[in-house]
Amino acid sequence: MSFKIGIIGCGTIGNVHARSAAAAGLTVAGTWDVLPDRGRELAGLHEGCVSHPSIDVLLESDVDAVA
């Protein structure tokens, strides 16, 4: 079982957080961004990752933590 992380804000720093989490063996499981295309783009870089329509939906998903 892998620790699942969600990324809130998918700009430069969000991408750094996602890459760092993946490199550490965490699963990037969800994203959200005020610009939905950015959230979808980052989610597309991580297998099984889902872009969520709101922060609340991301927080209610099965992520263990957010960055």
C-alpha positions in Angstrom: 0.0 0.0 0.0 1.4 3.4 -1.0 1.0 6.7 0.7 -1.3 8.8 -1.5 -0.7 12.6 -1.9 -2.8 15.3 -3.4 -1.4 18.4 -5.0 -3.2 21.7 -4.5 -1.9 24.3 -6.9 -0.3 22.8 -10.0 2.0 25.6 -11.1 5.8 25.5 -10.7 5.9 24.6 -7.0 3.1 22.1 -7.3 5.0 20.3 -10.1 8.1 20.3 -7.8 6.1 18.8 -5.0 4.6 16.2 -7.2 8.0 15.1 -8.7 9.6 15.0 -5.2 6.7 13.0 -3.8 7.0 10.5 -6.7 10.7 10.3 -6.4 10.3 9.5 -2.7 8.0 6.6 -3.6 4.7 8.3 -2.8 1.7 8.0 -5.1 0.5 11.3 -6.6 -3.2 10.5 -6.5 -5.0 13.8 -7.0 -4.6 17.4 -8.2 -6.6 20.6 -8.1 -5.8 24.0 -9.5 -7.7 27.2 -10.0 -6.9 26.7 -13.7 -8.4 23.3 -14.5 -6.2 22.6 -17.5 -3.1 22.9 -15.2 -4.6 20.3 -12.8 -5.4 18.0 -15.7 -1.9 18.4 -17.2 -0.2 17.5 -13.9 -2.5 14.6 -13.2 -1.7 13.2 -16.7 1.9 13.0 -15.7 1.2 10.5 -12.9 -0.4 7.1 -13.5 -3.8 6.8 -11.9 -3.8 10.5 -10.8 -7.2 12.3 -11.0 -7.8 16.0 -11.5 -10.5 17.2 -9.1 -13.1 20.0 -9.7 -12.7 21.5 -6.3 -10.4 21.4 -3.2 -13.2 19.9 -1.2 -13.6 17.0 -3.6 -9.8 16.4 -3.5 -9.8 16.5 0.3 -12.8 14.0 0.4 -10.9 11.6 -2.0 -8.7 8.8 -0.7 -5.5 11.0 -0.4 -3.5 10.7 2.8 -2.0 14.2 2.7 -1.9 17.3 0.5 0.9 19.6 -0.6 
